[in-house]
Amino acid sequence: MKLLNKYNRLTISVAVVTMLITGIVYYFTISSVLNHQVDKALMVEEREVTDYIRLNQHLPQVFKTNHQSIAFTAVAVPGKRHFIDTVYRDLKDQELEPARALYTNIHAKDQDYQMLVVQSKVETEDLLALIFLITLALVCVVVITFFLLSRAILSHIWQPFYKILKQLSKFQPSGHEDISPITSSIDEFIELDTAVRNMANRVKSEYQTLKAFTENASHELMTPISVINSKLDTLLQTGEFTELQSKILYDIYASVTKLTRLNKSMLLLAKIENRLITDEQPVNIKTLITTQLNSFEEWLNGKTLILETELHNYSVRASLLLMEVLVSNLIGNAIRHNTPGGILQVTLTNHTLKISNSSLAKELDFNILTKRFQKSASSEGTGLGLAICKQICDNYGFNLNYHYTNEIHHFVVLFKQP
C-alpha cells in the first residue's frame, strides 16, 4: 500500500470516528437543550394554573389539545414535583408521539391535587432531526473536501520523493547516467536527495574499482599460472623420471590445472555478481544444449550413460557466454555425479529446462549445494558450478530448483516469461 493511501485511510478513519463520537455527544446535547425548552413551557403552564387558582379559588377547566393536555387528580398526600419523558396520543392522527410531562402539586378548596401537564415533543423531535441531518451533511462535505484536498496537496508535496524513487529504480552502476538533483522546499527531501546522490557516486566509484580489480586480477593471476604450465611442459620433455618423480609432477600438473579452473570460475562469478557481462542477445537453448551434449559425447560414452532427450525450440535474451556456462555446468554435474550405466535426461519445454540424473547419493540439500565450494569428497570440481548457475539465474530472473524422486535428481530452470 502506498504511503499516501495509508495516510489518507488513517486520517479518514480517525476523522470518521471523531465525527461519530462528536455527533453522538452533539445529538444528546441538543436533545437536552430542547428538553429544557419544553420543560420551561411546562413550567409556564404550571404558573398559569397556579395564578388562576389563586385568583378564582377553584381548578381551571380540564382541556386537551393536539399537542398538550392538563389533568388533575385528588391526592391525600402531595407527591414530589418532577419531569419525565412519556408519550402523547395526537387527537387528530391518533398516533403516539414523544412527549414531556410535569407532575406537580397544587391546593384548591382545602384539597390537594396532583396536576399532570403533558407537552408533545413532536415539533422538537422534528427540529432535532433536521439539525442532525444538516450537521451530518456538513460533516460529510467537510470530510470529502478534506480527503480530496489532502490527496491533491500530498500528491504535490511527495512529487520530489517519487522522482528520486524513479531515478533509483533506473540507476545502473555500469551506466553513464547520474542521478539528477531535485527541486524542493522541504528539508527532508533535500537531505534525502543529497544522500542518494552521494550513495550513487560511491556505488559507481566502487563499481569501477571492482571492475578494474577483476580485470587486473584475471591478467595477473593467469600470467604466473601460464608460466607454471609452460615450465612443467618443458620439464616433462627434458628426460625420463622415476616413478616417484612422475607422480609428484603429475600431482603438480593436476593442481595447476585445478587452480586454472578455480581462477576462471571465481573471476567469472565475480563478473556475474557485479553484472560486468552485459552482451545480451537472443540465445536458442535447444541449439546450445545440442552443442554441449556433442562436446560431452566422449565423457558420456566413457561412463556408458543412457541419454534421453526431449528438446523443443525455445529462446531467451541473455548473454551467450553465461547461457553456455549455465547449460554446461548443469549437464557436466549430471554426468560427473552419475553412476556408470546410469540415466541422463535432458528435457526442454516451454519456459522450462530439466536435467535429471541417477546417482548413488540420496536427496541433497539444495540450499547448501548452491553455496560456494560445496561439493562431495569424491568430486573433482571446484565447488563453484552450482553457485555460478544460481547467480546466473538470479541475474536474469530465472528460477533454479531441485527435487528428488525415485532415486533421480532433477535440476529445473524456469525461464522468465516475456
N, C-alpha and C positions, 0 to 999 in steps of 0.2 A: 504494500500500500504506500502510495506517495505521501510525503510529509505534509503537503498542502491538504490532501484529502483527510489525513489523520487529524490535522489541526482543526479543520472545519467540522469534522464529526464530533470531536471532543467539545469544541466551542458550542455547536448547536445543541449537543446533549446537555451540557451544563446550562445553557440558556433556557432550554425547554423545561428542565427540572426546576430551575429557579423560578421561571414564569408560572409553572404549575403550583408550586408552593405558595408563591406570592398571590396567585389568583384565588387559591382557597382562602388564604388569610383575608384578601380583599373582599371576597364574597361574604364571609361571615362578619366582617367589619361593617360593610354596607347594610347587611341584613340587621345587624344590631342597631345601627343608626336609624333605619326605617322603623324598626320595632319601637324605638324610643319615641319617634314621632307619633306613632299610633297610640302609645301609652299616654302621651301628652293630650291627644284628642279624647281619650277615655277619661282623663282627669278633668278635662273641661266639662264633659257631660256630668261627671260626679259633682263638680262645683255648682253647675246649673241646677241640678236636682236638690242639692243642699240648700241653695238660696231660695228655691221655690218653696220647700218645706218650711223654712224659717219665716217666709212671708205669709204663707197660707195655712200653716199648721196641719197640712194633710199631704198624702202622697200624690204625686202627679199621675196623670193617666198613663197606663202602660201602653207602649206602642212598639211597633216592629216595622222596619222598612227593608228594602232590598239588601242594605249593607250594614244595618245597625238595629239592635234591639235592646230594650231595658226591661228588666223583670225584678219584682220584689217578693221576698219570701220572709214571712214572720218567723223569728227565731227566739228561743228562750235565752240563749247565751250568745253574745256577739262573737263572730269569728274573726280571724286575722285577715287584715287587708292585704291582698296580693294580686299579681298579674300572672296569667297563664296563656299558653298557646292552645288553641282549640280549633273547632271547625264551625262553619255557619252555613245554613241552608238558604240559598238565594230564593226569594219568594217568586221571582219571575221564571227562572230556569229550573228551579227545584234541584239545583246542584250543590254539593258540598264544596265550600270554599275555605281556604285557610283563614283563620281569624285570631284576634287577640281579645282576651276577656279580662275584666277587672271585677274582683269580688271586694266589696266594701260594706261598711255598716252605717246605717242611719237610724234616727229615732224620731218617731212621729206619733202624737196622740198616746203617749205613755206606752208605746210598743217598739221593741227593737226589730229592725228588718235587715235582712241581707240583700243588698242590691247587686244585681249582675248586669254589667254593661258589656255587650259584645260588639266589636267593630270588625267588619270584614277587612282582610288584608289583600284582597284580590288585586286592587289597583297598585298596592305596594309591591306585590309579587311581580306584577307585570312590569313595573318600573325597575325592579331589581333585575329581572331577566333582560330587559332592554339595556340596562347599564352593563350587565355582564357580557352580552353579545357584542356591544360596541367595544368594550375593553378587549375581548378576545380577538375581534377583528383587528384592532390596533396592534395587539401583541403579535399576531401573525404577520402583519405588514412590516413591523419592526424587525422580526426575526428573519423574514425573507430578504428584506432590504439589507440587513446586516450581513447575511450569508453571501449575497451577490457582491456587495461592496468589498467584503473581506476577501472573497475569492479573487476579485479583479485586482485589488491592491496587493495582495500577497503574491499573485502571479507576476505582477510587475516587479515587485521587490526582489523575488527569487530568480529573475532572469540572469543576473550575473553568475549565480551558482550553477544554473543549468548550462550556461555557456562554458564554464570551467569543466563541468562533467562531460560535456560533449567532446571537448578537446582532449580530455584524458582518455576517453574511450577510443579515440583515433590515434593516440600517441604511440609511436614506434621508436625504440631506441636506435634502430638502424636507419630511420627515416631522416630526411633533411628539414622537415618542418618543425619549428619550435612552437611552444605554447604561447600564444599572444596574450598580452596583458588585457585586463577588462577595465571598463569604466564603471565605477560605483561610488556612491557616497556613504556606503555602510562600511564601517571599520572592519568588521569580522570578515566580510567578503574580500576586502583589500588584503588583509592578512592571509586569508586562505589562498588567494591568487599568488601572492608573493611566495608562500611556502610551496605551492605546487610547481611554480616555475623554477624555483631553486632545486626542488627534488628532481624535476625533469632534466635539468642541466647536469646534476650529479649522476643520474642514471645514464645519460648519453656519454658522459665522460668516462664512467666506469665501464660502459659497454665497449667503447673504443679501446680502452686499456686492456680489457679482457680479450678483445678480438686480436689486438697486436700480440698479446702474450700467447694466444693459441697458435697464431701463425708462426711466431718465433720459436715456440716450443716444438712445433712439428718439424721445423727445419733443423733446430739444434739437436734434437734427440735422434732424428733419423740419420744425421751425418755420422755420429760415432757408431751407431748400430750398423750402418752400411760398411764402415771401415772394419769393424769386428768380423762381419760376414766375409768380407774380401780377404782379410788376413787368414781366417780359418780355411777358406778355399785354397789359398796359396800354401798354407801349412799342410793340408791334406794331400797336395800334389808333390810335396818335396821328397817323399820316400815312404818306406814301409814302417809300420809301427807295431809295437807289441799289442797283445790283446788288451792289456790294462790301459795303454795309451789310447788305443782306438776307442775304448769305452768312455774314457774321460773326454776325448774330442767329440764323440757323439753326444754326450750329455751337454757339453758346452754349446754345440751347434743347435741342439733342441731347445735349450734355454734361450739362446739368442733369437731363434725363430719365434718362440713364445713371447719374448719381450717385444719383438717387432709387432706381432698381432695385438698385444696388450696396448702398446703405444698408439697404434692406429685406432683401436676401439675406444680408448679413453679420449683421444682427440676428437673422434667422431661424436662421441657422446656429449662432449663439451660444446661442440658446434651445434648439435641438435638442440640442447637445452637453451642455448643463447640465440637460437634461430639465425645462425650465420649462413645456413644453406637455404636460399630463397628462390632457386631456379625452378619455379613451378611450371608444369606443362601437362597436357593430357597423357596419362600412362595407361596402357592396356594391360590389365592384371593377368589376363589369360596368356598373353604372349610372354609376359615376364615369368610366369610360373613354368611354362613350357621350356623357356631358355634355361632356367635354373635346374629343372629336372634333367635336362640334357647334360648340363655341366656336372651333375651329381651321379651320372649314369654308372661310372666305374665303381663308385662307392656303393651304390645300390646293388650292383651285381656282386660285389665282394661280400656283402652281407646276405646275399640271396633273399632280398626283401620282395614281398608281393606288393606291387604298386597298383593302386586302384585310383583312377581319376574321374572326375565329373566336372568339366570346365565349361562355363558359359562366358560369352563375351561380356566384359564389364571394365569400364574405365573410370579413373579418378584423376582429379587435378592435383598434382603433387610433384615433388622432386623425384626424378627418375632414379637418382642415386639412393635416396632414402627408401624408395619402394623396393629397389633391388636388395638393400640391406635387410629390410623387414622380411621379405619373402625368403631370402637366402638363410637368414638366421632361424626362422621357424622350421623350414624344411631340413636344414642342417641339424638342428636339435632333435627333430623327429627321427632322423637317420642315426645320429650318434648314440641316442639312448634306446634304440630299438634292439630287439633280440634277433639273432641270426635266424633267417627264415620267417621273420615276423611280417606284420602288415603295416603298410604306409598308405593312408588315404588322403587325397587332396581334392577338396570339393570347393568349387567357386560358383555360387549362385548370385542372384540379385542382391547386392549390398553385403554379401557375406562370404568370407573365406574361412574354411575349416580345414585344419591339418591334424590328422589323427594318427597315432602310432601305438603299437603294442609295446609292452615293456615289463620287465620283472619287478619294477618299482611299483609300490601301491600309490594310492591317491596322494597328491602333492599339495603343499600349502602355497597357493598362488601368490599371496602377499609376500612371502619370503622369496619365492622364485624371482620376482621382478626387482628385488634389491640387488645392489651391485656386489659382485664377487661371491654370489651364492651358487654353488654347484656341488655335485656329488663328488665323493672321494675318487671315483674311477674316471671322472670326466677329464678330458684333455683340453677343454675350452678355457676361456679367460674368465668366465663367470659374469660377463657383461652382455651376453647376447640378448637375453630376455629383457634386461634393463633398457637396452637400446631400443628394442621393439616397443616396449611400453612408452618410452619417451617419444618415439616417432608417432605412435597412435595418439598420444595426448596432444602433440603439437597440431595435428590435423583434425582433431575432434573425433577420431575413431575410438571404438571400444575394443580392448583386448581382454577376452575372458577365457576361463579354463574350467573344464569339468571332466569327471572320470566315471565311465560307465563300462561294465563288463570287461574289466581289465584293459580298457583302451583309454589313452589320454587324448583329450580333444582340446586344441587351442583354436579359438574362434576370434576372427577380426570382423567387427561390424563397422562397415564403412559409413561415413557421414552421408546421409541422403541429401541431394541437391534441393 
